[in-house]
Amino acid sequence: MSMSPDDKLIMELEGLRERFNKTTDKIVRDINRQKRIMERSDKRQRQEYDEIQKRVAEIEQLNREIEETQREVVFTMGAIGESRSKETGNHVKRVAEYSRLFALYYGLDPEVAELLKQASPMHDIGKVAIPDSILNKPGRLDDEELEVMRTHAQLGYEMLAYSSRPLLKLAATVAHEHHEKWDGSGYPRGLKGKDIHIAGRITALADVFDALGSDRCYKKAWDDERIFALFREERGRHFDPDLIDIFFDHLDEFLEIREHLKDDY
């Protein structure tokens, strides 16, 4: 029995509906499967992210511990260098605080000022290689002894220059340049003016201020008026004139540091 056109149309429609339902079901299953895959992937990614964050926090903590240990080692080495010439640990503490204060008033970033404070205790580390007979000789050194003493700046630089860490790199510069003079008459390279790194210029003034005001094996401490007169005379000769101006503009703060960290005999 032949089918009427309407029956054929109905059958075709039923076939289309069935294929449509199958296709739709397949699409829905695929979507659901993909959703489950993505959910598992998201969960795994979140776990991986959390693990990465945990590792980053551990690395940051380790870096902080390394930096703190490095600061302690730098200060201790600086104190050892000073103690060989019978100077106190408070000398390097005072020089560190003076250096930070100079740096801030000079306009350096606080982070740089703090780094200089940490690096400055190493300014005389090269003295560990100077013979005791010269380092602790009472009275003036002769020309030959003076030449040996002056090698401590280059020796200190060579001890530290290998490092790529910012603190030790700056400490190397301080050790190398804190005996340079503004007019070019210093050592070891005879640098002049702003060719001398600001860290060297600052540490030079901080070190001399403290050294002049302290007893040493070769001299008695100077009184303040004698120190101030020398600084005025050496403005633009030994010392950066801007730093001398900072010193006198903020003299009370420098004297407060000296009083707070004075030596106990």
C-alpha positions as CSV (number, residue, x, y, z in Angstrom):
1,M,0.0,0.0,0.0
2,S,1.5,3.3,-1.1
3,M,2.0,6.1,1.4
4,S,0.3,9.3,0.9
5,P,2.5,12.5,0.6
6,D,1.4,13.5,4.0
7,D,2.5,10.3,5.6
8,K,5.9,10.6,3.9
9,L,6.3,14.1,5.2
10,I,5.4,12.9,8.7
11,M,8.0,10.1,8.5
12,E,10.6,12.5,7.3
13,L,9.8,14.9,10.1
14,E,10.0,12.0,12.6
15,G,13.4,11.0,11.2
16,L,14.6,14.6,11.4
17,R,13.4,14.9,15.0
18,E,15.2,11.7,16.0
19,R,18.4,12.8,14.4
20,F,18.0,16.2,16.0
21,N,17.5,14.6,19.5
22,K,20.5,12.4,19.1
23,T,22.6,15.3,17.9
24,T,21.4,17.4,20.8
25,D,22.0,14.7,23.3
26,K,25.5,14.2,22.0
27,I,26.2,18.0,22.2
28,V,24.8,18.1,25.8
29,R,27.0,15.1,26.8
30,D,30.0,16.7,25.2
31,I,29.3,20.0,26.9
32,N,28.9,18.3,30.3
33,R,32.1,16.3,29.7
34,Q,34.0,19.4,28.8
35,K,32.6,21.2,31.8
36,R,33.8,18.4,34.1
37,I,37.3,18.5,32.4
38,M,37.4,22.3,32.9
39,E,36.4,22.0,36.5
40,R,39.1,19.4,37.2
41,S,41.5,21.6,35.3
42,D,40.5,24.7,37.3
43,K,40.9,22.8,40.5
44,R,44.3,21.5,39.4
45,Q,45.3,25.0,38.3
46,R,44.2,26.5,41.7
47,Q,46.2,23.8,43.5
48,E,49.2,24.5,41.3
49,Y,48.8,28.3,41.9
50,D,48.5,27.8,45.7
51,E,51.6,25.6,45.6
52,I,53.5,28.2,43.6
53,Q,52.5,31.0,46.0
54,K,53.7,28.9,48.9
55,R,57.0,28.3,47.2
56,V,57.3,32.1,46.4
57,A,56.7,32.9,50.1
58,E,59.3,30.4,51.1
59,I,61.8,31.9,48.7
60,E,61.1,35.5,49.9
61,Q,61.5,34.4,53.5
62,L,64.8,32.7,52.6
63,N,66.0,35.8,50.8
64,R,65.1,38.0,53.8
65,E,67.1,35.6,56.0
66,I,70.1,35.7,53.6
67,E,70.0,39.5,53.5
68,E,69.8,39.7,57.3
69,T,72.7,37.3,57.6
70,Q,74.7,39.2,55.0
71,R,74.1,42.5,56.9
72,E,75.3,40.8,60.1
73,V,78.4,39.4,58.4
74,V,79.2,42.8,56.8
75,F,78.9,44.6,60.1
76,T,80.9,41.9,62.0
77,M,83.7,42.0,59.4
78,G,83.8,45.8,59.6
79,A,84.1,45.6,63.4
80,I,86.9,43.1,63.1
81,G,88.8,45.4,60.8
82,E,88.4,48.3,63.3
83,S,89.3,46.1,66.3
84,R,92.6,45.2,64.7
85,S,93.6,48.9,64.9
86,K,92.2,49.0,68.4
87,E,89.1,50.9,67.5
88,T,85.7,50.1,69.0
89,G,82.7,48.5,67.4
90,N,80.9,51.7,68.2
91,H,83.1,53.5,65.7
92,V,81.5,51.5,62.8
93,K,78.0,52.0,64.3
94,R,78.5,55.7,64.5
95,V,79.9,55.9,61.0
96,A,77.0,53.9,59.8
97,E,74.4,56.2,61.4
98,Y,76.2,59.3,60.2
99,S,76.4,57.9,56.7
100,R,72.6,57.2,56.6
101,L,71.9,60.7,57.8
102,F,74.2,62.3,55.3
103,A,72.6,60.3,52.5
104,L,69.0,61.3,53.5
105,Y,69.8,65.0,53.6
106,Y,71.8,64.7,50.4
107,G,68.6,63.5,48.8
108,L,69.2,59.9,48.2
109,D,66.3,57.4,48.4
110,P,65.7,56.0,51.8
111,E,66.5,52.5,50.5
112,V,69.8,53.7,49.2
113,A,70.5,55.5,52.5
114,E,69.8,52.3,54.4
115,L,72.0,50.3,52.1
116,L,74.8,52.8,52.7
117,K,74.3,52.5,56.4
118,Q,74.8,48.7,56.1
119,A,77.8,49.0,53.7
120,S,79.8,51.7,55.5
121,P,81.1,49.5,58.3
122,M,83.2,47.8,55.7
123,H,85.1,51.0,54.8
124,D,88.4,49.8,56.5
125,I,88.1,46.1,56.0
126,G,91.4,46.1,54.0
127,K,93.1,46.9,57.3
128,V,93.0,43.2,58.2
129,A,95.9,42.7,55.7
130,I,98.0,45.5,57.2
131,P,100.8,44.4,59.7
132,D,100.2,45.2,63.3
133,S,103.5,47.0,63.5
134,I,102.1,49.6,61.1
135,L,98.5,49.5,62.0
136,N,99.0,50.1,65.7
137,K,102.2,52.1,65.7
138,P,102.1,55.0,68.1
139,G,103.0,58.3,66.5
140,R,103.5,59.1,62.8
141,L,104.2,56.6,60.1
142,D,107.2,57.0,57.9
143,D,106.8,57.3,54.2
144,E,107.3,53.6,53.6
145,E,104.9,52.6,56.3
146,L,102.4,55.2,55.0
147,E,102.4,53.6,51.6
148,V,101.7,50.2,53.1
149,M,98.9,51.6,55.2
150,R,97.3,53.2,52.1
151,T,97.1,49.9,50.4
152,H,94.1,49.0,52.6
153,A,91.7,50.9,50.4
154,Q,92.6,48.8,47.3
155,L,92.8,45.6,49.4
156,G,89.4,46.2,50.8
157,Y,88.0,46.7,47.4
158,E,89.5,43.5,46.1
159,M,88.1,41.6,49.0
160,L,84.6,42.6,48.1
161,A,84.5,43.4,44.4
162,Y,83.8,39.8,43.3
163,S,80.2,39.9,44.6
164,S,77.2,40.8,42.6
165,R,75.0,41.5,45.6
166,P,74.1,45.2,45.9
167,L,75.2,45.5,49.6
168,L,78.7,44.0,49.0
169,K,79.1,46.0,45.7
170,L,78.4,49.2,47.5
171,A,80.7,48.1,50.4
172,A,83.5,47.5,47.8
173,T,83.0,51.1,46.5
174,V,83.1,52.5,50.0
175,A,86.3,50.6,50.9
176,H,87.9,51.8,47.6
177,E,86.9,55.5,47.6
178,H,86.6,56.7,51.2
179,H,90.2,58.1,51.1
180,E,89.6,60.0,47.9
181,K,89.5,63.8,48.3
182,W,87.3,66.4,46.6
183,D,90.3,68.2,45.1
184,G,91.8,65.0,43.7
185,S,94.7,64.7,46.2
186,G,93.4,61.5,47.8
187,Y,94.1,57.8,47.2
188,P,94.3,55.2,45.7
189,R,93.2,56.6,42.3
190,G,93.3,60.4,42.8
191,L,89.6,60.8,41.9
192,K,88.2,64.3,42.0
193,G,84.9,65.9,42.8
194,K,81.8,64.0,41.7
195,D,83.9,61.4,40.0
196,I,84.1,60.0,43.6
197,H,81.0,57.9,44.3
198,I,78.7,59.7,46.7
199,A,79.0,56.7,49.0
200,G,82.7,57.3,49.2
201,R,82.3,61.0,49.7
202,I,79.8,60.5,52.5
203,T,81.8,57.8,54.3
204,A,84.9,59.9,54.1
205,L,83.3,62.7,56.1
206,A,81.5,60.4,58.5
207,D,84.7,58.4,59.2
208,V,86.9,61.5,59.7
209,F,84.4,63.2,62.0
210,D,84.3,60.1,64.2
211,A,88.0,59.4,64.0
212,L,89.0,63.0,65.0
213,G,86.7,62.9,68.0
214,S,88.1,59.6,69.3
215,D,91.3,58.6,71.0
216,R,93.6,56.5,68.8
217,C,96.9,54.8,69.4
218,Y,98.6,57.7,67.6
219,K,96.6,60.7,68.9
220,K,94.2,62.0,71.5
221,A,90.7,63.0,70.6
222,W,90.2,66.5,69.2
223,D,87.7,68.9,70.8
224,D,84.7,69.9,68.7
225,E,85.8,73.4,67.8
226,R,89.1,72.1,66.4
227,I,87.1,69.5,64.3
228,F,84.7,72.2,63.1
229,A,87.5,74.5,62.1
230,L,89.1,71.8,60.1
231,F,85.9,71.0,58.3
232,R,85.4,74.6,57.3
233,E,89.0,74.8,56.1
234,E,88.7,71.5,54.1
235,R,85.3,72.3,52.5
236,G,85.9,71.9,48.8
237,R,89.4,70.5,49.4
238,H,89.1,67.2,51.2
239,F,85.4,67.1,51.5
240,D,82.4,67.6,49.2
241,P,81.2,71.1,50.0
242,D,77.5,70.1,50.0
243,L,78.2,67.5,52.6
244,I,80.0,70.0,54.8
245,D,77.0,72.3,54.6
246,I,74.7,69.4,55.5
247,F,76.9,68.6,58.5
248,F,76.7,72.1,59.9
249,D,73.0,72.6,59.0
250,H,72.1,69.4,61.0
251,L,74.9,69.4,63.5
252,D,72.6,68.7,66.5
253,E,71.5,65.4,64.9
254,F,75.1,64.3,64.3
255,L,76.1,65.1,67.8
256,E,73.0,63.3,69.1
257,I,74.1,60.1,67.3
258,R,77.6,60.5,68.7
259,E,76.2,60.9,72.3
260,H,73.8,58.0,71.9
261,L,76.6,55.6,70.6
262,K,79.5,56.9,72.7
263,D,82.2,54.5,73.8
264,D,82.0,53.0,77.3
265,Y,85.4,52.9,78.8
